[in-house]
Amino acid sequence: MYLNKVFIIGNLTRDVDLRTTPSGRSVANFGVATNRVWNDANGQRQQETEFHNVVVWGKMAELCNQYLAKGRSVLVEGRIRTRSWVDSNEQKRTRTEIVAENVRFGPRRVQEEDQFKMPPEQPEAGIEDLPVLEEDSGEIMSDDIPF
């Protein structure tokens, strides 16, 4: 059995680039940065940043273009794909990207909230926080596996 599934939570590194294929299908591209923080053997705090290329198709691509911008938090669920091509200089190029199957928008920054003119008595109206994902330390039972 094989599985190609990825979940990332991070911030957009650039604005969404929306295009349309010749057949009329929407496709969006954007970058997401994720951080990993740990303490090394000396107890020093270390941080590592990974940059991911994300591709979104269809109606979700249009929604990403409408609501996402550089710096926004996002949760992306999808699969990893590596493609290659020969560029105009006859150089072989490769690109690894996440083909999104689901995109969840994170909370807005204060400036973005002001842009939508939310009433002061309802500062959280219309803002959906990212879900909290916690590792389950319990034992996995064979009945829990869906396949």
N, C-alpha and C positions, 0 to 999 in steps of 0.2 A: 504494500500500500504506500502511496506517495502523498505528500501534502506540501503545498506552496501557499502559505498564508502568512501575512505580516500585519501587525498593528503598530502604529507609531503615534505618539503624541508629541507635538512640537510647535514651533512658530514658523510662519511663512517667511522665507528669506527674500522673496520678491513678489510683486503683484502677479495676479493670475493673467496668463496669456491665453485668450480664447480665440479659437479659429473654427472654421467650418470646412469640412471635407467637400470635394466636388459633388458627392451624393447628398449633401445638405446636413450631415450629422455634425453636431458640435463636439469639439474636443478642447480641453483646457490643460495647460501645463503650469506647474508652479513648484517651487522648492520648499522643503521643510528641513529645519535644523532640530536635531535632538541632542540632548546632553546626557552624559553619564558622569556621576560624581562618586568617588570612592576615596578611602584612606589607604595610602601605600604602607609598606612594611615599617616605615619610620613614623607612621602616624600623620603624615602630611596629607592634606586634602588635595586630591587630584581631580581634574575635570577634562573630559574628552568630548568633542563635538563631532557629530556625523551629519553630513548633508545628503538629503534624499531628493531625487527627482520624482515627481508625482504626475501621472496622466489620468485624467477623468474624462469620461465619455457621456454624451447624451444630455438629458435634462439636468443631471447633477453637475455637469460642466458649466452650464449656464447659471445655476445657483451659486456655484463657487465663484464665478466671475462677478456676480451681483453682490455677494456678501463678504467675500474674503479680500484682504489686502495685506501688504507686507507688515509683519509683526503680529498678526492675529494668531491665536491659538487654534489648533485643529487636531482632530483625531482622524487618522486615515486607516481604513481596513482594506486590504487588497492582496495582490500577489506580486511577486518579483519577476521581472522580465528583463533579459539582456538582449539587446539588438545590435546589429553591426551593419555598416554601410561604408561605401567609399566616397570620400568628399570630393569637392571640386579640384583639389590639389593632388588627387589620386592617392590619398592617405586613407588607410583603413581605420575607421573609427568605431568605437563601441560605447554603449551607454546602458547602464543598469538603472531601471526605474521601477517604481511601484505603480501598477495599474490598479486604480482605486475601484473598489466595489461599493464602498460606503464611506461617506465623509461626514463628520460631525463638527459643527462650528463651536469654538470655545467662547468664553465670555468676552464681551466687548470691553475695550479700554474706556476710560472716562470721556475722552475727547469724542469717541464714536457715539457714546450714549447721548452727549449733548447735541450731536449732529441730528439725531432722530427726535429731539425735543420731547423727551419723556417728562411727564409731570413730576415735580419734586416729591410729591407724596408717594410715588411709586417708582423709586429708583431702580428696582430690580425687574420691573415689568418687561417681558419679552426677551429676557436674557437667559439663555440655557447654558449652564455650566457643564464642563466635561465630566463624564462619569469617573468615579474613583475606582481604579482597578487595583485590587489587592490580591496578592498571592495567597492561595488557600494552602495552609500547612497541613491539612488533614490528609488522611490516606485515601487514595483513589480506589474505588471499588469497581469491579468489572461491570456491575449494573449501571454505573454512572457513564460509561462510554457509549456514545450514541450510535456506534456502528459495530 
